[in-house]
């Protein structure tokens, strides 16, 4: 909001933010830049780029939980998914299509390293609908605007309203696909107790990212790696068969879940503390200028 608001005011040029979503499909570019900085001896560049490792630390700490507890972009389709009390469309995706985010991430990784640019930001990210990423030629710019508007309208507004699912986070966001891979080393797991589970499938119905397959649940009693650890299935399970474990060990009570939530909110505060105060002050200044 800060960035887009300032675009309409006569302020000095504001650089477009380079967010964590952009880091995921350009991680090869990131390591390449690190290598060039190290071999060139420009340690000030090396030090600045090393800040990007903060996101890698987050990935390995709470894994996919970033998408539910840290990422503020996730609040967009989450908000639209709460408009209707019940879904008008029951979204059911086969396993091969559920893996589309991983294929999309691989595509972005390859094309970004060859082009040396954040292709996702230029062509697919609806969160940056701004001329800053547009092409100078009329036709490519028109195509970019079309993709931005189409993805925003379909995956951030329409589908979340109709299905009550976080469709952008689950099927488009490359960062979500990255934490799906790296989150496997996170010490936290959402697990299903086979002995307690009654196969009511309420967990599959309420999961916002389709991480629980109702049909597969009967045989495997397993939550897929796409789980973003939001905890909705834990609250919805009438048999209390779902919980959070640490390093594969189930803890009594809510200890594991409370520790996980504390760390997630702590990391959120640390990250937001770097830019939220500046954004608030900037918006106040902007309103004063507008008046």
ZISULZI-V460167 format. One record per residue. N is the residue number from 1. RES is the residue in one small letter. PSI is psi in whole degrees, -180 to 180 (999 if undefined). Layout:
n->(N | N)
res->(RES | RES)
psi->(PSI | PSI)
This chain:
n->(1 | 2 | 3 | 4 | 5 | 6 | 7 | 8 | 9 | 10 | 11 | 12 | 13 | 14 | 15 | 16 | 17 | 18 | 19 | 20 | 21 | 22 | 23 | 24 | 25 | 26 | 27 | 28 | 29 | 30 | 31 | 32 | 33 | 34 | 35 | 36 | 37 | 38 | 39 | 40 | 41 | 42 | 43 | 44 | 45 | 46 | 47 | 48 | 49 | 50 | 51 | 52 | 53 | 54 | 55 | 56 | 57 | 58 | 59 | 60 | 61 | 62 | 63 | 64 | 65 | 66 | 67 | 68 | 69 | 70 | 71 | 72 | 73 | 74 | 75 | 76 | 77 | 78 | 79 | 80 | 81 | 82 | 83 | 84 | 85 | 86 | 87 | 88 | 89 | 90 | 91 | 92 | 93 | 94 | 95 | 96 | 97 | 98 | 99 | 100 | 101 | 102 | 103 | 104 | 105 | 106 | 107 | 108 | 109 | 110 | 111 | 112 | 113 | 114 | 115 | 116 | 117 | 118 | 119 | 120 | 121 | 122 | 123 | 124 | 125 | 126 | 127 | 128 | 129 | 130 | 131 | 132 | 133 | 134 | 135 | 136 | 137 | 138 | 139 | 140 | 141 | 142 | 143 | 144 | 145 | 146 | 147 | 148 | 149 | 150 | 151 | 152 | 153 | 154 | 155 | 156 | 157 | 158 | 159 | 160 | 161 | 162 | 163 | 164 | 165 | 166 | 167 | 168 | 169 | 170 | 171 | 172 | 173 | 174 | 175 | 176 | 177 | 178 | 179 | 180 | 181 | 182 | 183 | 184 | 185 | 186 | 187 | 188 | 189 | 190 | 191 | 192 | 193 | 194 | 195 | 196 | 197 | 198 | 199 | 200 | 201 | 202 | 203 | 204 | 205 | 206 | 207 | 208 | 209 | 210 | 211 | 212 | 213 | 214 | 215 | 216 | 217 | 218 | 219 | 220 | 221 | 222 | 223 | 224 | 225 | 226 | 227 | 228 | 229 | 230 | 231 | 232 | 233 | 234 | 235 | 236 | 237 | 238 | 239 | 240 | 241 | 242 | 243 | 244 | 245 | 246 | 247 | 248 | 249 | 250 | 251 | 252 | 253 | 254 | 255 | 256 | 257 | 258 | 259 | 260 | 261 | 262 | 263 | 264 | 265 | 266 | 267 | 268 | 269 | 270 | 271 | 272 | 273 | 274 | 275 | 276 | 277 | 278 | 279 | 280 | 281 | 282 | 283 | 284 | 285 | 286 | 287 | 288 | 289 | 290 | 291)
res->(x | x | x | x | x | x | x | x | x | x | x | x | x | x | x | x | x | x | x | x | x | x | x | x | x | x | x | x | x | x | x | x | x | x | x | x | x | x | x | x | x | x | x | x | x | x | x | x | x | x | x | x | x | x | x | x | x | x | x | x | x | x | x | x | x | x | x | x | x | x | x | x | x | x | x | x | x | x | x | x | x | x | x | x | x | x | x | x | x | x | x | x | x | x | x | x | x | x | x | x | x | x | x | x | x | x | x | x | x | x | x | x | x | x | x | x | x | x | x | x | x | x | x | x | x | x | x | x | x | x | x | x | x | x | x | x | x | x | x | x | x | x | x | x | x | x | x | x | x | x | x | x | x | x | x | x | x | x | x | x | x | x | x | x | x | x | x | x | x | x | x | x | x | x | x | x | x | x | x | x | x | x | x | x | x | x | x | x | x | x | x | x | x | x | x | x | x | x | x | x | x | x | x | x | x | x | x | x | x | x | x | x | x | x | x | x | x | x | x | x | x | x | x | x | x | x | x | x | x | x | x | x | x | x | x | x | x | x | x | x | x | x | x | x | x | x | x | x | x | x | x | x | x | x | x | x | x | x | x | x | x | x | x | x | x | x | x | x | x | x | x | x | x | x | x | x | x | x | x | x | x | x | x | x | x | x | x | x | x | x | x)
psi->(-41 | -48 | -47 | -33 | -44 | -22 | -26 | -3 | 163 | 49 | 166 | 162 | 127 | 126 | 141 | 136 | 142 | 99 | 179 | -27 | -38 | -27 | -35 | -53 | -6 | 24 | -30 | -41 | -37 | -49 | -34 | -42 | -37 | -44 | -45 | -41 | -40 | -46 | -24 | -16 | 5 | 82 | -26 | -34 | -42 | -45 | -40 | -45 | -26 | -21 | -25 | -22 | -13 | -41 | -35 | -38 | -42 | -41 | -45 | -9 | -59 | 4 | -133 | -10 | -19 | -40 | -29 | -32 | -15 | -44 | 116 | -21 | -31 | -18 | -16 | -62 | -25 | -42 | -45 | -29 | -13 | 2 | -47 | 145 | -32 | 150 | 140 | -23 | 128 | 109 | 123 | 119 | 132 | 159 | -37 | -35 | -24 | -22 | 6 | -42 | -37 | -42 | -40 | -39 | -44 | -43 | -46 | -38 | -44 | -49 | -30 | -40 | -33 | -37 | -18 | 30 | 164 | 89 | -34 | -41 | -35 | -26 | -26 | -19 | 109 | -13 | -11 | 49 | 85 | 149 | -15 | -26 | 5 | 155 | 152 | -24 | 146 | -49 | -50 | -38 | -41 | -40 | -40 | -46 | -40 | -47 | -42 | -51 | -41 | -49 | -40 | -48 | -39 | -51 | -17 | -19 | -64 | -57 | -43 | -38 | -46 | -34 | -14 | 34 | 156 | 81 | -35 | -47 | -34 | -23 | -14 | -42 | 118 | -26 | -37 | -37 | -37 | -46 | -22 | -37 | -55 | -25 | -11 | -18 | -2 | 141 | -12 | 137 | 144 | 118 | 157 | 128 | 112 | -36 | -33 | -27 | 131 | 4 | 38 | -20 | 19 | -29 | -39 | -34 | -37 | -16 | 121 | -15 | 16 | 45 | -8 | 118 | 118 | -37 | -40 | -24 | -34 | -35 | -39 | -20 | 48 | 145 | 133 | 170 | -7 | -4 | 129 | 17 | 42 | -26 | 3 | -37 | -33 | -43 | -31 | -20 | 116 | -22 | 1 | 44 | -7 | 136 | 180 | 135 | 155 | 120 | 38 | -1 | 127 | 134 | 149 | 146 | -144 | 20 | -53 | -43 | -39 | -41 | -42 | -48 | -40 | -47 | -42 | -47 | -33 | -46 | -37 | -44 | -40 | -44 | -51 | -26 | -16 | -28 | -21 | -47 | -41 | -39 | -42 | -45 | -38 | -40 | -40 | -45 | -38 | -42 | -39 | -42 | -40 | -38 | 999)
